[in-house]
């Protein structure tokens, strides 16, 4: 889908709006909760190195998919 997107920060909604495959939607589901944690570091549990690696992997998948859609 090309055109206008709502001005939101909800990765899952954005992915669904652009008919993303399930793998990308699942990556967004895993990434979404960390949006709040990055803005408010005193919220939530500490993030381990393993979690960071998984989130980076998910982020790269989403970025690669989105880049191909441009």
Buried (B, 14 or more C-beta within 10 A) or exposed (E): EEEEEEEEEEBBBBBEBBEBEEEBBBBBEBBBEBEEBEEEEEEEEEEEEEEEEBBEEBBEBBEEBBEEEE
